[in-house]
Amino acid sequence: MEKVSGLIITYNEEKNIQEVLDCFDFCDEIIVVDSYSTDNTLAIAKTNPKVKVIQNIFEDFTKQRNLALDNAKNDWVLFLDGDERITPLLRKEILQVLSETNKKSAYYFYRKFFFAGKPILFSGTQTDKNFRLFRKSKARYIAEKKVHETLKVDGEIGELFHKLSHYSVSDYQSYKQKMLHYGTLKGEELSEKGKKYSLIIQWSKTIFKFVKTYFFRLGFLDGKQGLQLSYLQSFSVFQTYESLKKQMK
């Protein structure tokens, strides 16, 4: 089987880091790029002999991810977020893929979304997927993307069948702060691309995001959690343009 480097970027992930490290049990090294955590994240991580810690001041998610790639010694990497978990069936599938002779350059993982421990079946999560297993020699995160990082892949792309568990929302307030942060970074990204603030665009995109998530993407079928997710995702869009407006002052 190909050797694999497990990668994760962290900031105050003491509640998650041990479970993520456990998901990397078949990796022969683990790279942790940390944005100077103030909790016990690093103390926990350093108990694992496979872990190499790199501390770097956070500018945006893409720079942190590419730094992790640059420090991985293996060509194959498994990149996880702090709120993601590999199920036993997905682990078995990953190992099967890595043992094949005709491997793709990168693999999408579909994700099963959880809101405070409750599985979410709709609200736009039905087709949620991200690259998590790939060759670093064939892929790189696009520098212009500060948030919702985009991996550019040179070569064939595959998909794994079993889903990655995504515990993105531990509670309403923490997810609201995450959406606020994402919106701020996205606004900075738009500013760097030369986009101009427009009140009409801000409100039309915010409203459309809510309608799309709650109605078109069937968020109403997820009950209270679907309503909250739809609101918070539209809130992030609103914050994007608030951030863009501040960049223009």
C-alpha positions in Angstrom: 0.0 0.0 0.0 1.1 3.5 -0.7 2.4 5.5 2.2 0.2 8.4 3.3 0.7 11.7 5.1 -2.3 12.7 7.3 -2.8 16.5 7.3 -4.9 18.9 9.4 -4.9 22.6 10.1 -5.9 23.6 13.6 -6.8 26.4 15.9 -8.1 25.6 19.4 -9.3 22.1 18.4 -8.7 20.4 21.8 -12.2 18.9 21.7 -11.6 17.3 18.3 -7.9 16.7 17.8 -7.6 13.3 19.4 -10.4 11.8 17.3 -8.9 13.2 14.1 -5.5 11.8 15.0 -7.2 8.4 15.5 -8.5 8.6 12.0 -4.9 8.9 10.7 -3.9 5.6 12.3 -2.8 4.1 9.0 -0.7 7.2 8.0 3.0 7.0 8.6 3.2 10.7 9.5 0.8 13.4 10.6 1.3 17.1 9.8 -0.5 19.6 12.0 -0.4 23.2 10.8 -1.5 25.2 13.8 -2.5 28.9 14.0 -1.0 29.3 17.5 -3.8 27.6 19.5 -4.3 28.9 23.1 -5.9 25.7 24.4 -4.5 22.1 24.7 -4.6 21.3 21.0 -0.8 21.0 20.7 -0.3 19.2 24.0 -2.7 16.5 22.9 -1.3 16.3 19.4 2.3 16.0 20.6 1.5 12.8 22.5 1.3 11.1 19.1 4.8 10.1 17.9 3.8 10.5 14.3 2.9 14.1 14.6 5.0 17.0 13.3 3.7 20.4 14.4 4.2 23.5 12.3 2.9 26.8 13.7 2.1 29.6 11.3 0.1 32.8 11.8 -3.3 32.5 10.1 -3.9 34.6 7.0 -6.4 32.4 5.2 -7.3 28.7 4.9 -5.6 28.1 1.5 -2.2 29.3 2.7 -2.4 27.0 5.7 -3.4 24.0 3.6 -0.7 24.6 1.0 1.9 24.9 3.9 0.8 21.5 5.1 1.2 20.0 1.6 4.7 21.5 1.3 5.7 19.7 4.5 4.3 16.3 3.7 7.0 13.8 2.8 4.7 11.4 1.0 3.0 12.0 -2.3 -0.3 10.7 -1.1 -2.1 12.8 1.5 -5.3 12.5 3.5 -6.5 16.0 4.5 -9.1 16.2 7.2 -10.8 19.0 9.0 -11.2 19.0 12.8 -14.9 18.3 12.5 -14.6 15.3 10.2 -14.4 11.6 11.0 -13.6 8.5 9.0 -16.1 5.7 9.5 -14.8 2.0 9.6 -16.3 1.4 6.2 -14.7 4.5 4.7 -11.4 3.6 6.2 -11.6 0.1 4.6 -12.4 1.8 1.2 -9.5 4.2 1.5 -7.1 1.3 2.1 -8.5 -0.6 -0.8 -8.0 2.4 -3.1 -4.4 2.9 -1.9 -3.6 -0.7 -2.7 -4.9 -0.5 -6.3 -2.5 -0.2 -9.2 -4.6 2.2 -11.4 -5.2 5.0 -8.9 -6.7 8.4 -9.8 -4.9 11.6 -9.0 -7.5 12.7 -6.4 -10.7 11.4 -4.7 -13.8 13.2 -3.7 -15.4 12.2 -0.3 -19.1 12.7 0.1 -20.0 14.0 3.6 -22.8 13.2 6.0 -23.6 16.4 7.8 -24.5 16.6 11.5 -26.1 19.5 13.4 -25.5 19.1 17.2 -25.3 15.4 16.8 -28.4 15.1 14.6 -28.0 13.9 11.0 -29.0 16.4 8.4 -30.4 14.9 5.2 -31.3 18.0 3.1 -30.6 21.8 3.4 -28.1 21.6 0.5 -26.0 18.8 2.1 -27.2 16.1 -0.2 -24.4 16.6 -2.7 -21.8 17.9 -0.3 -18.3 16.6 -1.2 -14.7 17.6 -1.0 -11.3 16.3 -2.1 -9.7 14.6 0.9 -7.4 11.9 -0.6 -5.0 13.0 -3.4 -1.5 13.1 -4.7 0.2 16.4 -3.7 2.3 16.2 -6.9 -0.9 16.4 -8.9 -2.9 18.9 -6.9 -2.6 22.4 -5.3 -5.1 24.7 -3.5 -5.8 27.8 -5.7 -4.1 30.8 -4.0 -6.9 33.3 -4.8 -9.4 31.4 -2.6 -9.2 32.5 1.0 -12.2 30.3 2.2 -14.0 27.3 0.7 -10.7 26.3 -0.6 -10.5 24.9 -4.1 -8.1 22.1 -5.1 -6.9 22.2 -8.7 -6.2 18.7 -9.8 -4.0 17.6 -12.7 -5.3 14.1 -13.7 -8.2 11.8 -13.3 -10.7 12.3 -10.4 -12.5 9.5 -8.5 -15.2 9.3 -5.8 -15.4 7.1 -2.8 -18.8 5.5 -2.0 -18.8 5.6 1.8 -19.4 9.0 3.4 -17.2 11.0 5.7 -19.0 12.1 8.9 -19.0 15.9 9.1 -19.8 17.3 12.6 -19.7 20.9 11.4 -22.3 22.3 13.8 -21.7 21.6 17.5 -24.2 24.3 18.5 -26.0 27.3 16.9 -23.7 30.0 18.3 -20.4 28.3 17.3 -21.7 27.8 13.8 -22.8 31.4 13.6 -19.3 32.5 14.5 -17.9 30.2 11.8 -20.2 31.7 9.2 -19.2 35.1 10.3 -15.5 34.3 9.9 -16.1 32.7 6.5 -18.1 35.7 5.3 -15.4 38.1 6.4 -12.7 36.2 4.5 -14.9 35.9 1.4 -15.4 39.6 1.4 -11.7 40.2 1.5 -11.3 37.7 -1.4 -13.9 39.6 -3.5 -12.1 42.9 -2.7 -8.8 41.5 -3.9 -10.5 40.5 -7.2 -11.7 44.1 -7.7 -15.4 43.6 -6.8 -17.4 46.6 -5.7 -20.0 46.7 -3.0 -23.6 46.9 -4.0 -26.5 47.0 -1.5 -28.8 45.5 -4.1 -26.5 42.6 -4.8 -26.0 42.1 -1.0 -29.6 41.7 -0.3 -30.6 39.8 -3.4 -27.9 37.2 -2.9 -28.7 36.9 0.8 -32.4 36.3 0.1 -31.7 33.9 -2.7 -29.3 31.9 -0.5 -32.0 31.4 2.1 -34.7 30.5 -0.5 -32.4 28.1 -2.3 -31.3 26.3 0.9 -34.7 26.2 2.7 -37.0 25.6 -0.3 -35.1 24.5 -3.4 -32.6 22.3 -1.4 -35.4 21.1 0.9 -34.1 22.6 4.2 -37.7 22.6 5.5 -37.6 18.8 5.6 -34.8 19.1 8.3 -37.2 20.9 10.7 -35.8 23.4 13.1 -32.2 22.6 12.2 -33.0 23.2 8.5 -34.4 26.6 9.2 -31.3 27.5 11.3 -28.9 26.3 8.7 -30.7 28.2 6.0 -30.6 31.4 8.0 -26.9 31.0 9.0 -25.8 30.3 5.5 -27.6 33.4 4.2 -26.2 35.3 7.1 -22.7 34.4 5.8 -23.6 35.8 2.4 -24.7 39.0 4.1 -21.5 39.2 6.0 -19.5 38.7 2.9 -20.8 42.0 1.5 -20.5 43.7 4.8 -16.8 42.7 4.8 -16.5 43.9 1.1 -18.0 47.2 2.1 -15.4 47.7 4.8 -12.6 47.0 2.4 -13.7 49.9 0.2 -13.5 52.5 3.0 
